[in-house]
Amino acid sequence: MSDAFWSSWWWPLATGLIGFVYVGLLVAQWLRRRKPHQLAWAVGFAFYAIAAVMEAYSEFTGAWDPTVYRIYIVLAASLVGFLGLGTLYLVTRKPLAGNVYLAFVLVCLAIFFYGTFTTELVTTQLIPGITVGGTALGSGGSFPRVMSLPFNITGTLLLIGGSLFSIFKFLPRKEFRYRVWANVLIIVGTLIIAGAGSMARAGKTVGLYPAEMIASAVLLAGFLLAGTLEKGARAIKDRRDTEISG
């Protein structure tokens, strides 16, 4: 198939529409259990879905609207921070660490939005279609482009680090072995996103949109599996009941 097929506008549109379904699933889970990690993940996936729709819009129209781009680049860069926030809430099981990181993310988000809306864009870099690296905001390391780093670095470390911690924690516990596979999925989804984004920033954008769709599905599967201890608790109860009756 041609490169045009893999870079077509309907890939990110499909990713965005499916992403909103994911948000609904996470919100429904949060409404049942009211756990902060579920709400944080829902926000991250909402940013993911909105950014994907904006990518589709740029591909379909063949141009980046400056206002759309400004919003897009902030959402696309910051979503991993909210996904990492959800993992932090889940792993620590206490609100203090998560609340501190939430405050950090919100402050960075406000600064990033302020910077993107007060900085004159490099219009020659508003390339129709994919513009992931933020080059329209200026040179690397300049403000506000540098504001993507606090989200990307800390969010990725929390996602992968928290998942590795959970793997080692639950691996010896048979009833919670499903949490191991959940965190493997989270790591794989994170690596797919990071890899696709790095290739796009290097100018290799073919396949980015399908990779985004696959990564979002893998991440959601991991989050939904990791987001509850009820399955493991039921398994332990059933085993104990069997032992007592036996």
N, C-alpha and C positions, 0 to 999 in steps of 0.2 A: 504494500500500500504506500501511497505517496506521503511525503512529509505534511502536505496540506491536510490530509485526512486526520492525522494525529494531532494537528494543531487547530482543528476546526472549532468554531465558537460553541457548538453544541456539547462538546466535552465538558467545559467548565459550567455551562448551564445545567447539564444533568447532575454534575457534582453539587452545584448549589441547591437544586431542588431536593436531591437526596439528602443533602446536609440539613435542610430544614426538617425533614422527617427524623433525622438523628436527634436534632434539638428537641423535637416533640417527645421522643422516647426518653431522653435524659430528664426533661422537665417532669414527665409523668412519674419517673422513678423518684425524683426529688419531692414531688407532691405526696408520694406514699410514705417516704422515710424522712424527709426534711434534713438531709445531710448536706453540709456545705460543699463537699467535693463534687456532688452531683450537679449542683447549681453552677459551680465554677467551670466544670466541663461543658455544661450547656452553653454558657457564655462563650467559651472558646470555640465551640462548634458553630455558634451563631455567627461569630466573626468569620470563621472559615467559609460558611455558606454565602454570606454577603459578599465577601471578597471574590469568591468564585463567580457569582452572578456579575460582578463588576468586570471580571476578566472576560466573560462571555460578551458583555456589552461592548467592550473595547474591540474584541475580535469581529463582532457583527457589524459595527459601524466603521471599523477600520481606522479609529482614532481614539485617543484618550482625552476625554473631557478633563480639564485641569482640576475642577472641584471633585469629580469622581476619583481621579487619581490620588488626590491628597487624602481622601478618606480611605481609599483602598490600601495605600501603602502603610498607613497606620494600623488598620485592621489586620492585614496580612502579616505584619511584623510582630504584632502584640498578641496574637491568638495563642501562640505557644506559651506565653506567660500565664495565661488563664488555665491552660491545660496542665502546666506544671503546678499551678496553685492548687488545682483539684487533687493532684497526686500528693502534694504536701499535706493537705487536710486529711487525706485518707491514711497516710503513713503515720503521721504524728498522733492522730486521734484526739488531739487537744487543740483548741482554737487559737492559742496565743501565737505560735509560729506562723500559722496560716494567715492570721489577721495582720501580722507585721508585714508579711510578704504581699498581702493584698494592698496595704497602704502604699508600699513601694511601687507596685504595678500601676496603681491608679495615679500616683504622682508622675511616674514616667509617661503614662498615657496622656495626661494633661499637657505635659511639656512637649511631647511629640506632636500632638494636635496643634498646639500653639505654634510650634516651629514650622510645620508644613503649611499652615495658613498665613504665615507672615513672611515666608521666604519666596522669592521670585523663582519660579521653576525654569529649568533649562529646557526650553521648548523643543530644541532639536533632539532631546532625549526622550520626548514623549512619543515613542515609537508605537505605531498602531499595533494592537495586540498585546503581546506579553512584554511587560516592563516590571520585572520582579525586583531587580537589584537596587532600585531607588536612585539611579543615576540622575534622574531629573531633579533631584533635590540638591545636587552638588557633588563635589568630589568625595571620595571615600574618607571617612574620619571627620568630615565637616558637619556642622550642626545645620539641620536637624537629622541628617542621615544617620549619624552615629547613634541616635536614640533607639535604633532597632537592636543594638547589641544587648542592652540590659534585659530585654525580653528573650532574645534568642539564646543567649548564654545561660542565664539562670533557669529559664523554662526547660531547655533541653537537658540541663544537668539534673533538674528535679524529676523530669519524666524518666530519664534513663536510670539515674541514681536511685530514685524511689522504687522503680520497678525491680532493679537488682536486689535492693534490700528486701523487698517482699518475696522474691524468688527464694532467697536463702532462708527467710523466715518460715515460709510455708512448705518448702520442699520436704522436710522430715515429717510433716503432718498429713497423713493420707487423706483425711476428710477434706482438707483444704488444698489438695493438690491442684484443683482447678484454678486456684489463684495464681499458681506458678505459670500455667499456660496463658492466663489472662495477661500477666506482666510480660511474658515473651511477646505476645501480640502488640502490646504497647511499645516495646522497644523496637520491634520490626517496623511498625507504622511510623514511629519517630524517625528512624533511619531512612525510610523511603522519602519522607518529606524533606529531611535535611539533604539527602543526596540529590533529589530532583531540584531543590532550590539552588544548591551549589552549582549544578550543571547549567541551570537557567542564567545564573549570574555570570557564568563564564561564556554565555552566548549560545549554549547548546539547549535550545528550548523545545526541540521536538520530543514529544513524549511526556512533557511536564503535566499536561492536563489529565491524561489517563493515570499518571502516577499519583496525582492529587486525589483522584477518585478512589483508587485502590488503597492509598494510605488512610483516607478518612474511614473507609469500611473496616480496615484492620484495627485502627485505633478505637472505633466505636465498639467493636466486638470485645476488645480488651477491657475497655472502661465498664461496659455492662457486666462483664464477668467479675471484674475486680471490685465493683462498687457495692457488693453486699457480702456479708458473712453468713446470711441465713441458710444457704445451701449446705455449707460445712457444719453449721450448728445442728441442722436437721439430721445430717448423716451421723454425727456423734450421738445424738439422742436415740436414733434408730439402733445404732450398734449397742448402746448401753441397755436399751430395752430388750434386745435379743439376748444379750449376755444374762440379764436378770431372769428372763423367761426360760432360758436354757438351763 
